[in-house]
Amino acid sequence: MHQPIYGGWIEVVCGPMFAGKTEEIIRRIRRLEYAKKNVLVFKPSIDNRYSESEIVSHNKTKAKSINITKAREILNYIGDSVDAVVIDEAQFMDNDIIQVAEQLANQNIRVIVGGLDRDFRGEPFGPMPQLLALAEFVTKLTAICVVSGQPATRTQRLINGKPASYNDPIVLVGASESYEPRSREYHEVRDLPKKL
């Protein structure tokens, strides 16, 4: 990945659950810290699965973070010394995250955004499609399908061991007991509306 030498930009790390998105984001944070850059890390307060004050990968790698409920809160923390802003689980953020990311990049700040690109239905998730379109750099990760062993690009939601219904709420924060990575072929959603 060739990155500009000067100026800000947006990079997005996306994919299904268990693809290693947070692990990759933490790797980038560590590299920035090693380069003595000032990095601020944010996550939506709804994501409290592993920690209230850290982003945590499924394999328990951690980085300190600031909880926010609205995207615009990020701007309250930005000073002249900030080199990079990291936002994990961006699919849970309100749509203002799009404008905030653009504003920060225009202020010569490197913006690293991580999140699910698709919801459990397999449809684009929250503000992620716009962020993907605006990003200078996109890293789309895959997991391993638990059924076929093939690359998984989707997140399977299971309720009591059965595929979730299309009519279930989009946001239901959980971990391995509720979700698994699946390939296109083995991704299931009950009660799908009829398509053309």
C-alpha positions as CSV (number, residue, x, y, z in Angstrom):
1,M,0.0,0.0,0.0
2,H,1.5,3.3,-1.1
3,Q,0.6,6.1,1.2
4,P,1.1,9.9,0.7
5,I,4.1,11.4,2.5
6,Y,2.3,14.5,3.7
7,G,-1.3,15.4,4.4
8,G,-4.2,13.5,5.9
9,W,-6.2,10.7,4.4
10,I,-8.8,8.1,5.3
11,E,-8.1,4.3,5.4
12,V,-10.8,1.7,6.1
13,V,-10.2,-1.8,7.5
14,C,-13.4,-3.9,7.0
15,G,-14.7,-7.4,6.6
16,P,-16.9,-9.8,8.6
17,M,-16.5,-10.7,12.3
18,F,-13.5,-12.8,13.2
19,A,-11.5,-11.5,10.2
20,G,-8.9,-9.7,12.3
21,K,-10.0,-6.1,11.8
22,T,-9.3,-4.9,15.3
23,E,-6.0,-6.9,15.3
24,E,-4.9,-5.0,12.1
25,I,-6.0,-1.7,13.6
26,I,-4.0,-2.3,16.7
27,R,-1.0,-3.3,14.6
28,R,-1.3,0.1,12.8
29,I,-1.6,1.9,16.2
30,R,1.6,0.2,17.4
31,R,3.5,1.3,14.3
32,L,2.3,4.9,14.7
33,E,3.4,4.8,18.4
34,Y,6.7,3.4,17.4
35,A,7.1,6.3,15.0
36,K,6.3,8.6,18.0
37,K,3.1,9.8,16.5
38,N,0.2,11.1,18.7
39,V,-2.7,8.7,18.2
40,L,-6.2,9.0,19.6
41,V,-8.4,5.9,19.5
42,F,-12.2,6.0,19.7
43,K,-14.9,3.4,19.9
44,P,-18.7,3.6,20.2
45,S,-19.9,3.1,23.8
46,I,-22.3,0.4,22.7
47,D,-19.3,-1.9,22.1
48,N,-18.5,-3.0,25.7
49,R,-18.0,-6.7,25.0
50,Y,-14.4,-6.9,26.4
51,S,-13.6,-3.6,27.9
52,E,-15.0,-0.1,28.6
53,S,-11.8,1.7,28.0
54,E,-10.0,-0.3,25.3
55,I,-10.4,-1.7,21.9
56,V,-9.8,-5.5,22.2
57,S,-9.4,-8.0,19.5
58,H,-10.9,-11.5,19.8
59,N,-7.4,-12.8,20.7
60,K,-7.2,-10.2,23.5
61,T,-4.8,-7.7,22.0
62,K,-5.7,-4.3,23.4
63,A,-5.2,-0.6,22.9
64,K,-6.5,2.3,25.1
65,S,-9.6,4.0,23.7
66,I,-12.1,6.8,24.4
67,N,-15.8,5.8,24.4
68,I,-18.1,8.1,22.5
69,T,-21.9,8.0,21.8
70,K,-21.9,10.5,18.9
71,A,-19.3,10.9,16.1
72,R,-19.0,14.7,16.6
73,E,-17.6,14.1,20.1
74,I,-14.3,13.1,18.4
75,L,-13.8,16.7,17.5
76,N,-13.6,17.7,21.2
77,Y,-10.4,15.8,21.6
78,I,-8.6,17.1,18.5
79,G,-5.6,19.4,19.2
80,D,-2.7,20.6,17.1
81,S,-0.5,17.7,18.2
82,V,-2.8,14.9,16.9
83,D,-1.3,12.9,14.0
84,A,-3.8,10.1,13.7
85,V,-7.3,9.2,14.8
86,V,-8.5,5.6,14.9
87,I,-12.2,4.7,15.1
88,D,-13.1,1.1,15.7
89,E,-16.5,-0.5,15.2
90,A,-17.6,2.4,13.0
91,Q,-20.6,0.6,11.7
92,F,-22.3,1.5,15.1
93,M,-21.5,5.2,14.6
94,D,-24.1,7.8,13.4
95,N,-23.7,9.2,9.9
96,D,-21.9,12.2,11.2
97,I,-18.8,10.0,11.3
98,I,-18.5,10.5,7.5
99,Q,-18.2,14.3,7.8
100,V,-15.9,14.0,10.9
101,A,-13.6,11.6,9.0
102,E,-13.5,14.0,6.0
103,Q,-12.8,17.0,8.3
104,L,-10.0,15.3,10.1
105,A,-8.3,14.1,6.9
106,N,-8.6,17.7,5.6
107,Q,-6.8,18.8,8.7
108,N,-3.8,16.6,7.7
109,I,-4.7,13.9,10.2
110,R,-4.5,10.2,9.2
111,V,-7.9,8.6,9.9
112,I,-8.1,4.8,10.4
113,V,-11.6,3.4,10.4
114,G,-12.5,-0.2,11.2
115,G,-15.8,-1.9,11.0
116,L,-18.1,-4.5,9.6
117,D,-18.9,-3.6,6.0
118,R,-22.0,-5.8,6.0
119,D,-24.7,-6.5,8.6
120,F,-26.0,-10.0,9.5
121,R,-28.3,-9.8,6.5
122,G,-25.4,-9.4,4.2
123,E,-26.3,-5.8,3.4
124,P,-24.1,-2.7,3.7
125,F,-23.9,-1.6,7.3
126,G,-24.5,1.9,8.6
127,P,-22.1,4.6,7.4
128,M,-19.5,2.0,6.2
129,P,-20.4,2.2,2.4
130,Q,-19.8,6.0,2.4
131,L,-16.6,5.7,4.3
132,L,-15.4,3.0,1.9
133,A,-16.2,5.3,-1.0
134,L,-14.4,8.3,0.5
135,A,-11.3,6.3,1.7
136,E,-8.0,6.7,0.0
137,F,-7.0,3.2,1.2
138,V,-9.2,0.1,1.8
139,T,-8.2,-3.2,3.4
140,K,-10.9,-5.8,3.1
141,L,-10.2,-8.8,5.2
142,T,-11.8,-12.2,5.2
143,A,-12.3,-14.8,7.9
144,I,-12.6,-18.6,7.5
145,C,-16.1,-20.0,6.9
146,V,-16.9,-22.3,9.8
147,V,-18.9,-24.6,7.5
148,S,-16.8,-24.8,4.3
149,G,-13.4,-23.6,5.3
150,Q,-13.5,-21.2,2.4
151,P,-12.9,-17.4,2.7
152,A,-15.8,-15.9,4.7
153,T,-17.0,-12.4,3.7
154,R,-20.2,-12.4,5.8
155,T,-21.3,-12.6,9.4
156,Q,-23.8,-15.2,10.3
157,R,-26.1,-14.3,13.2
158,L,-27.4,-17.3,15.2
159,I,-30.3,-17.1,17.7
160,N,-30.6,-20.2,19.8
161,G,-28.4,-22.0,17.2
162,K,-30.6,-21.1,14.3
163,P,-30.1,-18.4,11.5
164,A,-31.5,-15.0,12.5
165,S,-34.6,-13.6,10.7
166,Y,-34.4,-10.7,8.3
167,N,-36.8,-8.9,10.6
168,D,-34.5,-9.1,13.7
169,P,-32.9,-5.8,14.8
170,I,-29.7,-4.9,13.0
171,V,-27.7,-4.0,16.1
172,L,-27.3,-6.8,18.6
173,V,-23.8,-6.7,20.1
174,G,-22.5,-10.2,20.8
175,A,-19.5,-12.4,20.4
176,S,-18.8,-16.0,19.3
177,E,-22.0,-17.4,20.9
178,S,-24.1,-15.3,18.6
179,Y,-22.1,-14.9,15.4
180,E,-19.8,-16.9,13.0
181,P,-18.0,-16.1,9.8
182,R,-19.6,-17.6,6.7
183,S,-18.9,-17.7,3.0
184,R,-21.6,-16.5,0.5
185,E,-22.8,-20.0,-0.1
186,Y,-23.4,-20.8,3.6
187,H,-24.7,-17.5,4.8
188,E,-28.3,-17.9,5.9
189,V,-31.0,-15.4,6.8
190,R,-34.6,-16.5,7.5
191,D,-37.6,-14.6,6.1
192,L,-35.7,-12.8,3.3
193,P,-38.0,-10.5,1.3
194,K,-38.6,-11.7,-2.3
195,K,-36.2,-10.2,-4.8
196,L,-36.4,-9.7,-8.6
